[in-house]
Amino acid sequence: MNQAVLKEKEALVETITNQIKESASSVVCEYRGLSVAEVNELRRNLRKEDVELKVYKNTMVQRAVDSLGYDELNAFLTGPNAIAFSKDATAPARILNDFAKKHKALVLKSGIVEGKVVDLNTIKELASLPNKEGMLSMLLSCLQSPVRSFALAVKAVAEAKENGTLKTNEEAAPEAVAEEKAPEAEAQA
């Protein structure tokens, strides 16, 4: 084999290795049967969320995953595969899964998420999660809820004081005593 070709292949394996290392999520899918227009549509959808879709020879990907210790992924590297790389752990799974629902030719296989090889079921579970911004907004709403409730309670107390409808303990005490005496009087009668 020519030394130049060998160096090109080594550089390609190194590129794939770096992409996997730098990605929070790498999802392997088979695209056999998709038209060029469908692949372009898929790439556009992925690009919107900073997900990169690459097609490499399976042997090059196998060498890269072997060097990283993800040997279990080799079983899924057959046929015409594409790999989606992203710094967002859920984006590739979500976008590919949604696309696969509309285009049966796209088949999700497996992937590497947060440094672990995951199966198809895990990919589908990840697909059901919102993106990073969605998760952050959910967290913020959870954190805001108790503070908002407390603020509303304080506001209600302040308004009640202004209107004179708030009773102090001294004002409320005679009514409480009367309420306690009423059941006693009924019991004696």
C-alpha positions in Angstrom: 0.0 0.0 0.0 1.2 3.5 -0.8 2.6 5.5 2.1 0.5 8.5 1.1 -2.7 6.5 1.2 -1.8 4.9 4.5 -1.2 8.4 6.0 -4.5 9.6 4.6 -6.3 6.7 6.3 -4.5 7.3 9.6 -5.5 10.9 9.5 -9.1 10.0 8.8 -9.1 7.5 11.7 -7.7 10.3 13.9 -10.4 12.7 12.7 -13.2 10.2 13.5 -11.6 9.5 16.9 -11.5 13.2 17.7 -15.1 13.7 16.6 -16.3 10.9 18.9 -14.2 12.2 21.8 -15.5 15.8 21.4 -19.1 14.8 21.0 -21.5 14.3 23.9 -23.5 12.0 21.6 -22.7 10.1 18.4 -25.6 8.2 16.8 -25.1 5.5 14.1 -27.9 5.1 11.5 -28.4 3.4 8.2 -29.6 5.6 5.4 -30.0 3.0 2.6 -33.1 3.8 0.6 -33.2 7.5 1.3 -33.2 9.8 -1.8 -30.7 12.6 -2.2 -33.4 15.1 -1.4 -34.3 13.3 1.8 -30.7 13.1 2.9 -30.4 16.9 2.3 -33.5 17.5 4.3 -32.1 15.4 7.1 -28.8 17.3 7.0 -30.7 20.6 7.2 -32.7 19.5 10.2 -29.5 18.3 11.9 -27.6 21.5 11.1 -30.3 23.6 12.7 -29.2 22.2 16.1 -25.5 22.0 15.4 -25.4 18.3 14.7 -23.0 17.1 12.0 -23.9 14.1 9.9 -20.9 12.2 8.4 -20.5 9.2 6.2 -17.3 7.2 6.6 -16.2 3.7 5.6 -17.1 1.2 8.3 -13.5 0.0 8.6 -12.3 3.5 9.4 -15.0 3.9 12.0 -14.2 0.5 13.4 -10.5 1.4 13.9 -11.5 4.6 15.6 -13.9 3.0 18.0 -11.5 0.2 18.7 -8.8 2.8 19.7 -11.3 4.4 22.1 -12.4 1.1 23.6 -16.0 1.1 22.2 -15.7 -2.4 20.6 -19.4 -3.2 21.1 -20.2 -0.6 18.4 -18.5 -2.7 15.7 -21.5 -5.1 15.6 -23.6 -2.2 14.2 -21.1 -1.0 11.6 -22.4 -2.9 8.6 -24.1 -1.5 5.5 -24.2 2.1 4.5 -24.0 4.0 7.7 -23.9 7.7 8.7 -22.9 9.0 12.1 -24.4 12.1 13.7 -22.1 14.0 16.0 -23.2 16.6 18.5 -22.1 18.3 21.7 -25.8 18.1 22.8 -26.5 14.6 24.2 -30.1 14.5 23.0 -30.2 16.4 19.7 -29.0 13.6 17.3 -31.3 11.0 18.8 -34.3 13.3 18.8 -33.8 14.6 15.3 -32.9 11.2 13.7 -35.8 9.5 15.5 -38.3 12.1 14.4 -37.0 11.8 10.8 -37.1 8.0 10.9 -40.8 8.2 11.9 -41.6 9.9 8.6 -39.0 8.1 6.5 -39.0 4.4 7.2 -35.8 4.0 5.1 -33.7 5.6 7.9 -32.9 3.0 10.5 -31.4 4.0 13.9 -28.8 1.4 15.1 -26.8 2.4 18.1 -24.5 5.1 19.4 -22.2 6.5 22.0 -23.7 8.9 24.6 -21.6 10.5 27.3 -18.8 8.0 26.8 -21.0 4.8 26.8 -22.1 2.6 24.0 -25.9 2.6 24.0 -28.5 0.5 22.3 -31.5 1.4 20.2 -33.9 1.6 23.2 -31.7 4.1 24.9 -31.5 6.2 21.7 -35.3 6.2 21.6 -35.5 7.2 25.3 -33.1 10.1 24.6 -35.2 11.1 21.7 -38.1 11.7 24.0 -36.2 14.3 26.1 -36.3 18.0 25.2 -33.2 19.8 24.0 -30.9 21.7 26.4 -32.9 24.9 26.3 -36.1 23.0 27.0 -34.5 21.3 30.0 -33.2 24.5 31.3 -36.6 26.2 31.0 -38.2 23.2 32.9 -35.6 23.6 35.6 -36.2 27.3 35.9 -40.0 26.9 36.1 -39.5 24.3 39.0 -37.2 26.8 40.8 -39.5 29.7 40.2 -42.7 28.0 41.4 -42.0 28.1 45.2 -40.7 31.7 45.0 -43.7 32.8 43.0 -46.1 31.1 45.5 -44.3 32.8 48.4 -44.5 36.2 46.7 -48.2 35.8 46.0 -48.8 34.9 49.7 -46.9 37.9 50.9 -48.9 40.1 48.4 -52.2 38.7 49.6 -51.3 39.4 53.3 -50.2 43.0 52.4 -53.4 43.6 50.5 -55.5 42.2 53.3 -53.8 44.5 55.8 -54.4 47.5 53.5 -58.1 46.6 53.2 -58.4 46.0 56.9 -59.7 42.4 56.3 -56.6 40.8 58.0 -57.4 39.9 61.6 -54.6 39.9 64.2 -54.4 37.1 66.8 -56.2 39.3 69.4 -59.1 40.0 67.1 -59.4 36.4 66.0 -59.2 35.1 69.6 -62.8 36.0 70.7 -64.3 34.3 67.7 -62.2 31.2 68.3 -63.3 31.1 72.0 -66.9 31.5 70.9 -66.5 28.6 68.4 -65.0 26.4 71.1 -67.9 27.2 73.6 -70.6 26.5 71.0 -70.0 22.8 70.8 -69.8 22.6 74.6 -73.1 24.3 75.0 -74.7 22.0 72.4 -73.4 19.0 74.3 -74.8 20.2 77.6 -78.3 20.8 76.1 
